[in-house]
Structure formats: structure tokens, C-alpha cells
Amino acid sequence: MRPELERQYVEYVQGRLPRLHRTAYLLCADAFQADDIVQATLTSLYTNWRKASAADNLDGYVHRIMVRRFLDEKRRKWSQVLLGDRLPDDGRAAAPDVEQRDEVLTALRALPKRQRAVVVLRYFHDLSVDATAEALGCTAGTVKSQCSRGLATLREVLPMATAEGTR
């Protein structure tokens, strides 16, 4: 890659990395898998940087790569294999609202993959309907219907959200 293109790539990644990791974590609810998804996304982005940097919506292009990597990972049977009898401690200190965070992550895991992707991109990543549709490669109507179904499921599973009047 030419030095100028590589500099642009590095600047883009440095500015977006925390947000990309947060999005990946919300999609899969596993920090290690989120790291893998982000790494695969950034590797793919690097190899296609010339094409990607010419895209009208670079963030949408990257979100599409990330969601595809997430969906590909979920399709692989080996990703469901646990190689030990317990998970390792991830070393993070528990946040004060850890119970609420765990409830939200559990509820997100209960959603079908496409609904989860729509909800994460729309509400946790704050994308518009059109930007979400572009990232997922579907229509705005599909985003709206998947979002509606996903939110309805979350309202059933998370009574705290409706009890507190938040949506």
C-alpha cells in the first residue's frame, strides 16, 4: 500500500477503534470474540482500503464488514465449542450497574442475529435507519420491521425498561 493510503487507513482506524470494539462487543457479548471480529474487520478493510476509502459512506462500509464477520462467526459450529469446563476471568472490575448490563446482554443474546445487529446499530451505535440498512445490505423497511420485533422482544424480557418509562 502506498504510504499516503496507509496513513489514511491508520488515521481512520485510530479514530474509530473504541467504537468498533464496543459495537462488536454488543453484537456478540464476548470481549474475546469482539476482539476477533474487530481484527477480521480491520484486516479486510486494510486489504480493500483503496476501494473502501472511495466509498460514499466509509463507516457504513465498515459496519457492513463487521456485521458480516459476526454472522460468519456465528455460522461456524466450532465457535460454540468450549475447550474448558469454565470460562477464564476476563480481569475487568465489575461496574456498579453490572447486573443491569448483564440483563441487557442476556436479552440481546436472545434476539435472532439479524434483529440483534439492527438493534445494536440503531440504538447502541446511533445509526439512522438508512445508515443501518446500508450497513446490513437490506432495505429501510427491513430495518424498521426487524427493529420493531427486536424491541418488542426486549420489552418482554426487560421489564425494567418499560417500568422506568425508557425505550
CNS distance restraints for C-alpha pairs under 8 A (distance, minus, plus):
assign (resid   1 and name CA) (resid   5 and name CA) 6.50 0.50 0.50
assign (resid   1 and name CA) (resid   6 and name CA) 6.17 0.50 0.50
assign (resid   2 and name CA) (resid   6 and name CA) 6.17 0.50 0.50
assign (resid   3 and name CA) (resid   7 and name CA) 6.07 0.50 0.50
assign (resid   4 and name CA) (resid   8 and name CA) 6.35 0.50 0.50
assign (resid   5 and name CA) (resid   9 and name CA) 6.21 0.50 0.50
assign (resid   5 and name CA) (resid  49 and name CA) 7.63 0.50 0.50
assign (resid   5 and name CA) (resid  50 and name CA) 7.33 0.50 0.50
assign (resid   6 and name CA) (resid  10 and name CA) 6.18 0.50 0.50
assign (resid   7 and name CA) (resid  11 and name CA) 6.17 0.50 0.50
assign (resid   8 and name CA) (resid  12 and name CA) 6.14 0.50 0.50
assign (resid   9 and name CA) (resid  13 and name CA) 6.18 0.50 0.50
assign (resid   9 and name CA) (resid  46 and name CA) 7.13 0.50 0.50
assign (resid   9 and name CA) (resid  49 and name CA) 7.00 0.50 0.50
assign (resid  10 and name CA) (resid  14 and name CA) 6.02 0.50 0.50
assign (resid  11 and name CA) (resid  15 and name CA) 6.25 0.50 0.50
assign (resid  12 and name CA) (resid  16 and name CA) 6.30 0.50 0.50
assign (resid  13 and name CA) (resid  17 and name CA) 5.51 0.50 0.50
assign (resid  13 and name CA) (resid  42 and name CA) 7.85 0.50 0.50
assign (resid  16 and name CA) (resid  20 and name CA) 6.03 0.50 0.50
assign (resid  17 and name CA) (resid  21 and name CA) 6.10 0.50 0.50
assign (resid  18 and name CA) (resid  22 and name CA) 6.18 0.50 0.50
assign (resid  19 and name CA) (resid  23 and name CA) 6.16 0.50 0.50
assign (resid  19 and name CA) (resid 125 and name CA) 7.93 0.50 0.50
assign (resid  20 and name CA) (resid  24 and name CA) 6.17 0.50 0.50
assign (resid  20 and name CA) (resid  38 and name CA) 6.73 0.50 0.50
assign (resid  21 and name CA) (resid  25 and name CA) 6.07 0.50 0.50
assign (resid  21 and name CA) (resid  34 and name CA) 6.32 0.50 0.50
assign (resid  21 and name CA) (resid  35 and name CA) 6.82 0.50 0.50
assign (resid  21 and name CA) (resid  38 and name CA) 6.17 0.50 0.50
assign (resid  22 and name CA) (resid  26 and name CA) 6.18 0.50 0.50
assign (resid  23 and name CA) (resid  27 and name CA) 6.24 0.50 0.50
assign (resid  23 and name CA) (resid 120 and name CA) 6.97 0.50 0.50
assign (resid  23 and name CA) (resid 121 and name CA) 7.43 0.50 0.50
assign (resid  23 and name CA) (resid 124 and name CA) 7.41 0.50 0.50
assign (resid  23 and name CA) (resid 125 and name CA) 6.62 0.50 0.50
assign (resid  24 and name CA) (resid  28 and name CA) 6.32 0.50 0.50
assign (resid  24 and name CA) (resid  29 and name CA) 7.94 0.50 0.50
assign (resid  24 and name CA) (resid  34 and name CA) 4.84 0.50 0.50
assign (resid  24 and name CA) (resid  35 and name CA) 7.71 0.50 0.50
assign (resid  24 and name CA) (resid  37 and name CA) 6.55 0.50 0.50
assign (resid  24 and name CA) (resid  38 and name CA) 6.68 0.50 0.50
assign (resid  24 and name CA) (resid  66 and name CA) 7.33 0.50 0.50
assign (resid  24 and name CA) (resid  70 and name CA) 7.72 0.50 0.50
assign (resid  25 and name CA) (resid  29 and name CA) 4.97 0.50 0.50
assign (resid  25 and name CA) (resid  30 and name CA) 5.84 0.50 0.50
assign (resid  25 and name CA) (resid  31 and name CA) 5.84 0.50 0.50
assign (resid  25 and name CA) (resid  33 and name CA) 7.66 0.50 0.50
assign (resid  25 and name CA) (resid  34 and name CA) 4.88 0.50 0.50
assign (resid  26 and name CA) (resid 105 and name CA) 7.32 0.50 0.50
assign (resid  26 and name CA) (resid 108 and name CA) 7.95 0.50 0.50
assign (resid  26 and name CA) (resid 120 and name CA) 6.44 0.50 0.50
assign (resid  26 and name CA) (resid 124 and name CA) 7.90 0.50 0.50
assign (resid  27 and name CA) (resid  34 and name CA) 7.98 0.50 0.50
assign (resid  27 and name CA) (resid  70 and name CA) 7.37 0.50 0.50
assign (resid  27 and name CA) (resid 108 and name CA) 7.94 0.50 0.50
assign (resid  27 and name CA) (resid 116 and name CA) 6.62 0.50 0.50
assign (resid  27 and name CA) (resid 117 and name CA) 6.21 0.50 0.50
assign (resid  27 and name CA) (resid 120 and name CA) 6.58 0.50 0.50
assign (resid  28 and name CA) (resid  33 and name CA) 6.94 0.50 0.50
assign (resid  28 and name CA) (resid  34 and name CA) 6.56 0.50 0.50
assign (resid  28 and name CA) (resid  70 and name CA) 7.37 0.50 0.50
assign (resid  28 and name CA) (resid 109 and name CA) 7.45 0.50 0.50
assign (resid  29 and name CA) (resid  34 and name CA) 7.60 0.50 0.50
assign (resid  29 and name CA) (resid 105 and name CA) 6.16 0.50 0.50
assign (resid  29 and name CA) (resid 109 and name CA) 7.38 0.50 0.50
assign (resid  30 and name CA) (resid  34 and name CA) 5.97 0.50 0.50
assign (resid  31 and name CA) (resid  35 and name CA) 6.23 0.50 0.50
assign (resid  32 and name CA) (resid  36 and name CA) 6.47 0.50 0.50
assign (resid  33 and name CA) (resid  37 and name CA) 6.17 0.50 0.50
assign (resid  34 and name CA) (resid  38 and name CA) 6.10 0.50 0.50
assign (resid  35 and name CA) (resid  39 and name CA) 6.04 0.50 0.50
assign (resid  36 and name CA) (resid  40 and name CA) 6.10 0.50 0.50
assign (resid  37 and name CA) (resid  41 and name CA) 6.02 0.50 0.50
assign (resid  37 and name CA) (resid  66 and name CA) 6.65 0.50 0.50
assign (resid  37 and name CA) (resid  69 and name CA) 6.06 0.50 0.50
assign (resid  37 and name CA) (resid  70 and name CA) 6.29 0.50 0.50
assign (resid  38 and name CA) (resid  42 and name CA) 6.05 0.50 0.50
assign (resid  38 and name CA) (resid  66 and name CA) 6.95 0.50 0.50
assign (resid  39 and name CA) (resid  43 and name CA) 6.04 0.50 0.50
assign (resid  40 and name CA) (resid  44 and name CA) 6.15 0.50 0.50
assign (resid  40 and name CA) (resid  69 and name CA) 7.04 0.50 0.50
assign (resid  41 and name CA) (resid  45 and name CA) 6.06 0.50 0.50
assign (resid  41 and name CA) (resid  62 and name CA) 7.28 0.50 0.50
assign (resid  41 and name CA) (resid  65 and name CA) 5.87 0.50 0.50
assign (resid  41 and name CA) (resid  66 and name CA) 5.40 0.50 0.50
assign (resid  41 and name CA) (resid  69 and name CA) 6.83 0.50 0.50
assign (resid  42 and name CA) (resid  46 and name CA) 5.97 0.50 0.50
assign (resid  43 and name CA) (resid  47 and name CA) 6.34 0.50 0.50
assign (resid  44 and name CA) (resid  48 and name CA) 6.26 0.50 0.50
assign (resid  44 and name CA) (resid  65 and name CA) 7.71 0.50 0.50
assign (resid  45 and name CA) (resid  49 and name CA) 5.45 0.50 0.50
assign (resid  45 and name CA) (resid  52 and name CA) 6.99 0.50 0.50
assign (resid  45 and name CA) (resid  62 and name CA) 7.18 0.50 0.50
assign (resid  45 and name CA) (resid  65 and name CA) 7.92 0.50 0.50
assign (resid  48 and name CA) (resid  52 and name CA) 5.96 0.50 0.50
assign (resid  49 and name CA) (resid  53 and name CA) 5.65 0.50 0.50
assign (resid  50 and name CA) (resid  54 and name CA) 6.65 0.50 0.50
assign (resid  51 and name CA) (resid  55 and name CA) 6.78 0.50 0.50
assign (resid  52 and name CA) (resid  58 and name CA) 6.39 0.50 0.50
assign (resid  52 and name CA) (resid  61 and name CA) 6.93 0.50 0.50
assign (resid  53 and name CA) (resid  58 and name CA) 6.42 0.50 0.50
assign (resid  54 and name CA) (resid  58 and name CA) 7.81 0.50 0.50
assign (resid  55 and name CA) (resid  61 and name CA) 7.26 0.50 0.50
assign (resid  57 and name CA) (resid  61 and name CA) 6.31 0.50 0.50
assign (resid  58 and name CA) (resid  62 and name CA) 6.25 0.50 0.50
assign (resid  59 and name CA) (resid  63 and name CA) 6.11 0.50 0.50
assign (resid  60 and name CA) (resid  64 and name CA) 6.14 0.50 0.50
assign (resid  60 and name CA) (resid 131 and name CA) 6.29 0.50 0.50
assign (resid  60 and name CA) (resid 132 and name CA) 7.49 0.50 0.50
assign (resid  60 and name CA) (resid 134 and name CA) 6.20 0.50 0.50
assign (resid  60 and name CA) (resid 135 and name CA) 4.66 0.50 0.50
assign (resid  61 and name CA) (resid  65 and name CA) 6.48 0.50 0.50
assign (resid  61 and name CA) (resid 134 and name CA) 7.85 0.50 0.50
assign (resid  61 and name CA) (resid 135 and name CA) 6.14 0.50 0.50
assign (resid  62 and name CA) (resid  66 and name CA) 6.20 0.50 0.50
assign (resid  62 and name CA) (resid 135 and name CA) 7.57 0.50 0.50
assign (resid  63 and name CA) (resid  67 and name CA) 6.09 0.50 0.50
assign (resid  63 and name CA) (resid 135 and name CA) 5.22 0.50 0.50
assign (resid  63 and name CA) (resid 136 and name CA) 7.58 0.50 0.50
assign (resid  64 and name CA) (resid  68 and name CA) 6.13 0.50 0.50
assign (resid  64 and name CA) (resid 134 and name CA) 7.50 0.50 0.50
assign (resid  64 and name CA) (resid 135 and name CA) 4.21 0.50 0.50
assign (resid  64 and name CA) (resid 136 and name CA) 5.36 0.50 0.50
assign (resid  64 and name CA) (resid 137 and name CA) 7.17 0.50 0.50
assign (resid  65 and name CA) (resid  69 and name CA) 6.18 0.50 0.50
assign (resid  65 and name CA) (resid 135 and name CA) 7.98 0.50 0.50
assign (resid  66 and name CA) (resid  70 and name CA) 6.18 0.50 0.50
assign (resid  67 and name CA) (resid  71 and name CA) 6.11 0.50 0.50
assign (resid  67 and name CA) (resid 117 and name CA) 6.96 0.50 0.50
assign (resid  67 and name CA) (resid 135 and name CA) 7.86 0.50 0.50
assign (resid  67 and name CA) (resid 136 and name CA) 6.98 0.50 0.50
assign (resid  68 and name CA) (resid  72 and name CA) 5.95 0.50 0.50
assign (resid  69 and name CA) (resid  73 and name CA) 6.05 0.50 0.50
assign (resid  70 and name CA) (resid  74 and name CA) 6.34 0.50 0.50
assign (resid  71 and name CA) (resid  75 and name CA) 6.35 0.50 0.50
assign (resid  71 and name CA) (resid 113 and name CA) 7.18 0.50 0.50
assign (resid  72 and name CA) (resid  76 and name CA) 6.75 0.50 0.50
assign (resid  73 and name CA) (resid  79 and name CA) 6.79 0.50 0.50
assign (resid  74 and name CA) (resid  79 and name CA) 6.77 0.50 0.50
assign (resid  76 and name CA) (resid  80 and name CA) 7.82 0.50 0.50
assign (resid  77 and name CA) (resid  81 and name CA) 7.49 0.50 0.50
assign (resid  94 and name CA) (resid  98 and name CA) 5.98 0.50 0.50
assign (resid  97 and name CA) (resid 101 and name CA) 6.23 0.50 0.50
assign (resid  98 and name CA) (resid 102 and name CA) 6.00 0.50 0.50
assign (resid  99 and name CA) (resid 103 and name CA) 6.19 0.50 0.50
assign (resid 100 and name CA) (resid 104 and name CA) 6.26 0.50 0.50
assign (resid 101 and name CA) (resid 105 and name CA) 6.16 0.50 0.50
assign (resid 102 and name CA) (resid 106 and name CA) 5.98 0.50 0.50
assign (resid 103 and name CA) (resid 107 and name CA) 6.08 0.50 0.50
assign (resid 103 and name CA) (resid 158 and name CA) 7.43 0.50 0.50
assign (resid 104 and name CA) (resid 108 and name CA) 6.09 0.50 0.50
assign (resid 104 and name CA) (resid 158 and name CA) 7.42 0.50 0.50
assign (resid 105 and name CA) (resid 109 and name CA) 6.16 0.50 0.50
assign (resid 106 and name CA) (resid 110 and name CA) 6.44 0.50 0.50
assign (resid 107 and name CA) (resid 111 and name CA) 6.90 0.50 0.50
assign (resid 107 and name CA) (resid 154 and name CA) 6.23 0.50 0.50
assign (resid 107 and name CA) (resid 157 and name CA) 6.30 0.50 0.50
assign (resid 107 and name CA) (resid 158 and name CA) 7.17 0.50 0.50
assign (resid 108 and name CA) (resid 116 and name CA) 6.08 0.50 0.50
assign (resid 108 and name CA) (resid 154 and name CA) 7.48 0.50 0.50
assign (resid 109 and name CA) (resid 116 and name CA) 7.47 0.50 0.50
assign (resid 111 and name CA) (resid 115 and name CA) 6.06 0.50 0.50
assign (resid 111 and name CA) (resid 116 and name CA) 5.51 0.50 0.50
assign (resid 111 and name CA) (resid 150 and name CA) 6.53 0.50 0.50
assign (resid 111 and name CA) (resid 153 and name CA) 7.43 0.50 0.50
assign (resid 112 and name CA) (resid 116 and name CA) 6.08 0.50 0.50
assign (resid 113 and name CA) (resid 117 and name CA) 6.13 0.50 0.50
assign (resid 114 and name CA) (resid 118 and name CA) 6.22 0.50 0.50
assign (resid 114 and name CA) (resid 146 and name CA) 7.34 0.50 0.50
assign (resid 115 and name CA) (resid 119 and name CA) 6.12 0.50 0.50
assign (resid 115 and name CA) (resid 146 and name CA) 5.19 0.50 0.50
assign (resid 115 and name CA) (resid 147 and name CA) 6.21 0.50 0.50
assign (resid 115 and name CA) (resid 149 and name CA) 7.39 0.50 0.50
assign (resid 115 and name CA) (resid 150 and name CA) 5.38 0.50 0.50
assign (resid 116 and name CA) (resid 120 and name CA) 6.01 0.50 0.50
assign (resid 116 and name CA) (resid 150 and name CA) 6.98 0.50 0.50
assign (resid 117 and name CA) (resid 121 and name CA) 6.07 0.50 0.50
assign (resid 118 and name CA) (resid 122 and name CA) 5.90 0.50 0.50
assign (resid 118 and name CA) (resid 132 and name CA) 6.83 0.50 0.50
assign (resid 118 and name CA) (resid 143 and name CA) 6.35 0.50 0.50
assign (resid 118 and name CA) (resid 146 and name CA) 6.75 0.50 0.50
assign (resid 118 and name CA) (resid 147 and name CA) 5.96 0.50 0.50
assign (resid 119 and name CA) (resid 123 and name CA) 5.70 0.50 0.50
assign (resid 119 and name CA) (resid 124 and name CA) 7.26 0.50 0.50
assign (resid 119 and name CA) (resid 147 and name CA) 5.81 0.50 0.50
assign (resid 119 and name CA) (resid 150 and name CA) 6.76 0.50 0.50
assign (resid 119 and name CA) (resid 151 and name CA) 7.53 0.50 0.50
assign (resid 120 and name CA) (resid 124 and name CA) 4.92 0.50 0.50
assign (resid 120 and name CA) (resid 125 and name CA) 6.17 0.50 0.50
assign (resid 121 and name CA) (resid 125 and name CA) 4.71 0.50 0.50
assign (resid 121 and name CA) (resid 126 and name CA) 6.30 0.50 0.50
assign (resid 121 and name CA) (resid 127 and name CA) 5.80 0.50 0.50
assign (resid 121 and name CA) (resid 132 and name CA) 6.25 0.50 0.50
assign (resid 122 and name CA) (resid 126 and name CA) 5.00 0.50 0.50
assign (resid 122 and name CA) (resid 127 and name CA) 4.80 0.50 0.50
assign (resid 122 and name CA) (resid 128 and name CA) 6.30 0.50 0.50
assign (resid 122 and name CA) (resid 129 and name CA) 6.96 0.50 0.50
assign (resid 122 and name CA) (resid 132 and name CA) 6.52 0.50 0.50
assign (resid 123 and name CA) (resid 127 and name CA) 7.17 0.50 0.50
assign (resid 127 and name CA) (resid 131 and name CA) 5.77 0.50 0.50
assign (resid 127 and name CA) (resid 132 and name CA) 5.88 0.50 0.50
assign (resid 128 and name CA) (resid 132 and name CA) 6.03 0.50 0.50
assign (resid 129 and name CA) (resid 133 and name CA) 6.10 0.50 0.50
assign (resid 129 and name CA) (resid 140 and name CA) 5.91 0.50 0.50
assign (resid 129 and name CA) (resid 143 and name CA) 6.47 0.50 0.50
assign (resid 129 and name CA) (resid 144 and name CA) 7.15 0.50 0.50
assign (resid 130 and name CA) (resid 134 and name CA) 6.15 0.50 0.50
assign (resid 130 and name CA) (resid 139 and name CA) 7.91 0.50 0.50
assign (resid 130 and name CA) (resid 140 and name CA) 5.71 0.50 0.50
assign (resid 131 and name CA) (resid 135 and name CA) 6.10 0.50 0.50
assign (resid 132 and name CA) (resid 136 and name CA) 6.14 0.50 0.50
assign (resid 132 and name CA) (resid 140 and name CA) 7.83 0.50 0.50
assign (resid 132 and name CA) (resid 143 and name CA) 7.01 0.50 0.50
assign (resid 133 and name CA) (resid 137 and name CA) 5.73 0.50 0.50
assign (resid 133 and name CA) (resid 138 and name CA) 5.01 0.50 0.50
assign (resid 133 and name CA) (resid 139 and name CA) 5.42 0.50 0.50
assign (resid 133 and name CA) (resid 140 and name CA) 5.31 0.50 0.50
assign (resid 133 and name CA) (resid 142 and name CA) 7.66 0.50 0.50
assign (resid 133 and name CA) (resid 143 and name CA) 5.97 0.50 0.50
assign (resid 134 and name CA) (resid 138 and name CA) 6.51 0.50 0.50
assign (resid 134 and name CA) (resid 139 and name CA) 7.67 0.50 0.50
assign (resid 138 and name CA) (resid 142 and name CA) 6.44 0.50 0.50
assign (resid 138 and name CA) (resid 143 and name CA) 7.32 0.50 0.50
assign (resid 139 and name CA) (resid 143 and name CA) 6.55 0.50 0.50
assign (resid 140 and name CA) (resid 144 and name CA) 6.24 0.50 0.50
assign (resid 141 and name CA) (resid 145 and name CA) 6.17 0.50 0.50
assign (resid 142 and name CA) (resid 146 and name CA) 5.96 0.50 0.50
assign (resid 143 and name CA) (resid 147 and name CA) 5.83 0.50 0.50
assign (resid 144 and name CA) (resid 148 and name CA) 6.02 0.50 0.50
assign (resid 145 and name CA) (resid 149 and name CA) 6.22 0.50 0.50
assign (resid 146 and name CA) (resid 150 and name CA) 5.97 0.50 0.50
assign (resid 147 and name CA) (resid 151 and name CA) 5.99 0.50 0.50
assign (resid 148 and name CA) (resid 152 and name CA) 6.14 0.50 0.50
assign (resid 149 and name CA) (resid 153 and name CA) 6.27 0.50 0.50
assign (resid 150 and name CA) (resid 154 and name CA) 6.20 0.50 0.50
assign (resid 151 and name CA) (resid 155 and name CA) 6.05 0.50 0.50
assign (resid 152 and name CA) (resid 156 and name CA) 6.44 0.50 0.50
assign (resid 153 and name CA) (resid 157 and name CA) 6.26 0.50 0.50
assign (resid 154 and name CA) (resid 158 and name CA) 5.59 0.50 0.50
assign (resid 155 and name CA) (resid 159 and name CA) 5.99 0.50 0.50
assign (resid 155 and name CA) (resid 161 and name CA) 6.66 0.50 0.50
assign (resid 155 and name CA) (resid 162 and name CA) 6.51 0.50 0.50
assign (resid 158 and name CA) (resid 162 and name CA) 7.60 0.50 0.50
assign (resid 159 and name CA) (resid 163 and name CA) 6.03 0.50 0.50
assign (resid 160 and name CA) (resid 164 and name CA) 6.01 0.50 0.50
assign (resid 161 and name CA) (resid 165 and name CA) 6.25 0.50 0.50
assign (resid 161 and name CA) (resid 166 and name CA) 5.24 0.50 0.50
assign (resid 161 and name CA) (resid 167 and name CA) 6.23 0.50 0.50
assign (resid 162 and name CA) (resid 166 and name CA) 5.97 0.50 0.50
assign (resid 162 and name CA) (resid 167 and name CA) 6.93 0.50 0.50
